[in-house]
Amino acid sequence: MNRAFATTAAFVLAGGAAWAEPPRVLATVGMIADVAAEVAGPCVAVEALMGPGIDPHLYQPTAGDVGRMQRAEAIFYVGLGLEGQLGTVLGRLADSRSTLSVGEAIAETADLLETDGGYGVDPHLWMDVQLWTSAIPAIRTQLAQLAPGCDGLDERADAYAAQLAALHGWVGESIASIPEEARALVTAHDAFGYYARAYGITEIALQGLTTEAEASIADIRETADEVARRGVPAVFVESTINPRSIEALRGALRDRGHNVALGGELYSDAMGEAGTAEGTYIGMIRANTLAITTALGGTPAAWPDALAGWSAQWGLGNP
């Protein structure tokens, strides 16, 4: 069941209707929208601005998108430079509606990764499940302000945080099963730094945090040298990035006598299709971890009992 939208009928049944329809939150990316929808339940309608396959680094809002932002009572976004040109629009709207930078809220208490790519810090915070869990209190507070009569916010926030704690442990256990010499994650751009730090895997990216330009020949050669030297068995494409650069890397590796498998497609800056398990935050991280673990020679850990209800909802068994 896709909970991206809470219906008016459900809101009335929840006993908190003080208006004709629930207030609307527009989240820039699906990773925020999914967390907000889980916590909000029927009290707030949550929608994602950018869908599957959309690269937030390159995103340019249309007139229709600006209209959606203007109609929303609140806008939740990552910030920290992730949304590119959208930041200017958000700045103009901040005085007329509630806004929440999830990235800045997390940064108040977390140790974020520094970068020399013009961002200041790495904005891909959702790649560390424990780090992303720390956004829940700020999201819950904003939702309570939007829907002060809403019941169950605290209970839903706590229940979802418990699910993410179980997910965090499962990812760590799965990645730890990869042979140490193969524990390297090779991708097109530097979106997995927090994943690498949290779960003990080396990140090797063709280019930095931004995707505004494709990897250069020098980038490909340098990365190929490192991958060949380490003997990494697989590399990965990303759902929001053209696979050309990874294919070029594989070609450069073949020239060096090192054939690598294509380990699969990872979700980096966007989740999967709505209505699928991968279209949820838990499903996104699950799919990534399964692909990484199996392609690099590991064995996925047993799926946590705390997430049995989630997997049953999507018709999934133990990995």
QUIWODA-V235451 format. One record per residue. N is the residue number from 1. PHI is phi in radians with two decimals (* if undefined). OMEGA is omega in whole degrees, -180 to 180 (999 if undefined). NEAR is the number of other C-alpha atoms within 10 Angstrom. Layout:
BEGIN
N&PHI&OMEGA&NEAR / N&PHI&OMEGA&NEAR
END
This chain:
BEGIN
1&*&179&9 / 2&-1.54&-178&13 / 3&-1.77&180&21 / 4&-1.17&179&23 / 5&-2.17&173&20 / 6&-1.77&-174&22 / 7&-1.50&178&17 / 8&-1.08&-178&19 / 9&-1.06&179&13 / 10&-1.11&-180&16 / 11&-1.14&179&22 / 12&-1.12&179&17 / 13&-1.09&-180&11 / 14&-1.23&175&16 / 15&1.43&-178&12 / 16&-2.10&-174&17 / 17&-1.34&173&18 / 18&-1.95&-180&13 / 19&-2.57&-174&11 / 20&-1.17&180&10 / 21&-2.57&-178&17 / 22&-1.18&175&24 / 23&-1.10&-174&18 / 24&-1.94&172&23 / 25&-2.00&174&29 / 26&-1.90&178&26 / 27&-1.76&-177&26 / 28&-1.17&-177&22 / 29&-2.16&-176&25 / 30&-1.11&-178&27 / 31&-1.11&175&22 / 32&-1.33&-177&24 / 33&-1.01&-177&26 / 34&-1.17&177&24 / 35&-1.08&-178&26 / 36&-1.09&-180&28 / 37&-1.16&178&24 / 38&-1.09&-179&18 / 39&-1.34&-176&25 / 40&-1.20&-174&29 / 41&1.07&-177&24 / 42&-1.46&-170&26 / 43&-1.48&-176&34 / 44&-2.40&175&26 / 45&-1.49&-176&24 / 46&-2.02&-179&32 / 47&-2.35&175&26 / 48&-1.69&179&21 / 49&-1.32&-178&19 / 50&-1.81&-177&21 / 51&-1.66&-180&18 / 52&-1.02&177&19 / 53&1.38&-179&17 / 54&-1.56&179&17 / 55&-1.60&-178&23 / 56&-1.14&179&22 / 57&-1.09&-175&17 / 58&-1.82&-172&15 / 59&-1.13&174&14 / 60&-2.14&-176&15 / 61&-1.15&174&16 / 62&-1.52&177&10 / 63&-1.07&178&9 / 64&-1.14&178&9 / 65&-1.14&178&13 / 66&-1.09&177&15 / 67&-1.09&177&11 / 68&-1.10&178&16 / 69&-1.14&-180&23 / 70&-1.20&-179&15 / 71&-1.44&-179&14 / 72&-1.42&176&18 / 73&-1.28&-179&16 / 74&-2.59&178&23 / 75&-2.21&176&26 / 76&-1.88&-178&24 / 77&-2.54&180&26 / 78&-1.31&-175&23 / 79&1.37&-180&19 / 80&1.02&177&20 / 81&1.55&-175&19 / 82&-1.08&-170&24 / 83&-1.45&173&22 / 84&0.98&-175&17 / 85&-1.18&178&15 / 86&-1.14&-179&21 / 87&-0.98&179&16 / 88&-1.13&179&10 / 89&-1.14&179&13 / 90&-1.05&178&19 / 91&-1.07&180&10 / 92&-1.24&-177&9 / 93&-1.54&-172&17 / 94&-1.06&-177&13 / 95&-1.37&-174&9 / 96&-1.89&179&10 / 97&-2.72&180&14 / 98&-1.26&175&16 / 99&-2.29&178&20 / 100&-2.41&170&18 / 101&-1.56&180&17 / 102&-1.08&180&22 / 103&-1.09&180&25 / 104&-1.19&177&16 / 105&-1.13&178&18 / 106&-1.15&-176&21 / 107&-1.10&-179&18 / 108&-1.12&-176&9 / 109&-2.23&-173&10 / 110&-1.89&175&12 / 111&-1.63&-176&10 / 112&-1.61&-178&18 / 113&-1.39&177&14 / 114&-1.36&179&12 / 115&-2.47&177&13 / 116&-1.81&-176&10 / 117&-1.64&178&11 / 118&1.66&-179&11 / 119&-1.53&-172&14 / 120&1.59&175&13 / 121&-2.32&179&19 / 122&-1.27&-178&24 / 123&-1.53&-174&26 / 124&-1.45&-170&23 / 125&-1.17&-176&26 / 126&-1.17&-179&23 / 127&-1.26&172&25 / 128&-1.82&-173&20 / 129&-1.05&179&24 / 130&-1.11&178&18 / 131&-1.12&-179&21 / 132&-1.15&177&20 / 133&-1.05&-178&21 / 134&-1.22&175&17 / 135&-1.42&-174&23 / 136&-1.02&-180&23 / 137&-1.03&-180&17 / 138&-1.15&178&15 / 139&-1.14&179&22 / 140&-1.08&179&19 / 141&-1.09&179&13 / 142&-1.12&179&19 / 143&-1.13&179&23 / 144&-1.11&178&18 / 145&-1.23&180&11 / 146&-1.31&-177&19 / 147&-2.30&-173&20 / 148&-1.10&179&14 / 149&-1.61&-174&14 / 150&-1.32&177&21 / 151&-1.67&170&17 / 152&1.57&-180&15 / 153&-1.05&-178&21 / 154&-1.10&-178&15 / 155&-1.13&179&11 / 156&-1.18&178&17 / 157&-1.09&-180&21 / 158&-1.16&-179&15 / 159&-1.14&-179&15 / 160&-1.24&177&17 / 161&-1.06&178&22 / 162&-1.16&176&15 / 163&-1.11&-179&19 / 164&-1.21&175&20 / 165&-1.10&178&16 / 166&-1.17&178&18 / 167&-1.09&180&22 / 168&-1.03&179&21 / 169&-1.13&180&15 / 170&-1.14&179&19 / 171&-1.06&-179&24 / 172&-1.04&-180&18 / 173&-1.17&-179&16 / 174&-1.16&-179&21 / 175&-1.13&180&26 / 176&-1.13&180&19 / 177&-1.38&179&17 / 178&-1.25&176&21 / 179&-0.93&-172&14 / 180&-0.97&-177&15 / 181&-1.22&-180&11 / 182&-1.78&-173&19 / 183&-1.42&178&24 / 184&-2.45&-176&24 / 185&-1.86&-176&24 / 186&-1.83&-178&24 / 187&-2.37&-176&25 / 188&-1.31&-179&27 / 189&-2.41&-168&24 / 190&-1.39&-179&20 / 191&-1.84&-171&25 / 192&-1.98&-179&26 / 193&-1.09&-180&23 / 194&-1.23&176&22 / 195&-1.07&-179&24 / 196&-1.08&-178&19 / 197&-1.15&-175&14 / 198&-1.27&-169&17 / 199&-2.04&170&19 / 200&1.29&177&15 / 201&-2.31&-180&20 / 202&-1.40&177&17 / 203&-1.66&174&19 / 204&-2.21&-176&20 / 205&-2.01&180&21 / 206&-1.15&-180&23 / 207&-2.45&-174&20 / 208&-1.35&-174&17 / 209&-1.17&-177&24 / 210&-1.49&176&20 / 211&-2.02&-176&18 / 212&-1.17&177&11 / 213&-2.33&178&8 / 214&-1.32&179&16 / 215&-1.07&180&20 / 216&-1.45&176&12 / 217&-1.04&179&13 / 218&-1.12&178&10 / 219&-1.05&-178&15 / 220&-1.13&180&22 / 221&-1.09&-178&16 / 222&-1.10&179&14 / 223&-1.17&179&20 / 224&-1.06&179&23 / 225&-1.05&-178&16 / 226&-1.20&-179&13 / 227&-1.12&179&24 / 228&-1.14&-180&18 / 229&-1.09&-178&11 / 230&-1.40&-178&13 / 231&1.25&-179&15 / 232&-1.11&-174&20 / 233&-1.44&-175&22 / 234&-2.65&174&23 / 235&-2.20&-171&25 / 236&-2.31&171&22 / 237&-1.68&-180&23 / 238&-2.13&-173&20 / 239&-1.19&-177&20 / 240&-1.86&-174&19 / 241&-2.25&177&19 / 242&-0.98&-176&13 / 243&-1.32&-176&15 / 244&-0.97&-175&13 / 245&-1.17&178&22 / 246&-1.20&177&24 / 247&-1.13&176&16 / 248&-1.12&177&16 / 249&-1.11&179&26 / 250&-1.08&177&22 / 251&-1.12&179&17 / 252&-1.13&178&21 / 253&-1.23&176&21 / 254&-1.08&178&14 / 255&-1.07&180&11 / 256&-1.64&179&13 / 257&1.36&-178&10 / 258&-2.14&178&18 / 259&-1.52&178&17 / 260&-2.04&177&18 / 261&-1.40&170&13 / 262&-1.55&-172&15 / 263&-1.30&-180&19 / 264&2.12&-179&17 / 265&-1.76&179&18 / 266&-1.80&173&23 / 267&-1.61&-178&23 / 268&-1.92&-175&25 / 269&-1.78&177&25 / 270&-2.67&177&24 / 271&-1.48&178&29 / 272&-1.42&-177&22 / 273&-1.15&175&13 / 274&-1.04&-179&16 / 275&1.51&175&13 / 276&-2.07&177&14 / 277&-1.04&-179&23 / 278&-1.24&175&21 / 279&-1.48&173&21 / 280&-2.05&180&23 / 281&-1.12&179&23 / 282&-1.05&-179&22 / 283&-1.16&177&20 / 284&-1.08&-179&21 / 285&-1.17&178&24 / 286&-1.05&-178&21 / 287&-1.08&178&19 / 288&-1.03&-175&19 / 289&-1.18&176&20 / 290&-1.08&-179&20 / 291&-1.11&-178&18 / 292&-1.13&-176&28 / 293&-1.08&-176&23 / 294&-1.22&-178&17 / 295&-1.17&-177&20 / 296&-1.72&172&24 / 297&1.64&178&17 / 298&-1.69&178&20 / 299&-2.23&-180&19 / 300&-0.99&178&24 / 301&-1.23&175&19 / 302&-1.07&-179&11 / 303&-1.16&-174&18 / 304&-1.13&175&14 / 305&-1.02&-179&12 / 306&-1.13&180&15 / 307&-1.93&180&17 / 308&-1.09&179&14 / 309&-1.13&178&12 / 310&-1.09&-177&15 / 311&-1.17&177&18 / 312&-1.12&179&11 / 313&-1.03&-178&11 / 314&-1.79&178&14 / 315&1.20&-177&9 / 316&-1.90&176&12 / 317&-1.75&177&9 / 318&-1.18&-179&12 / 319&-0.99&999&11
END
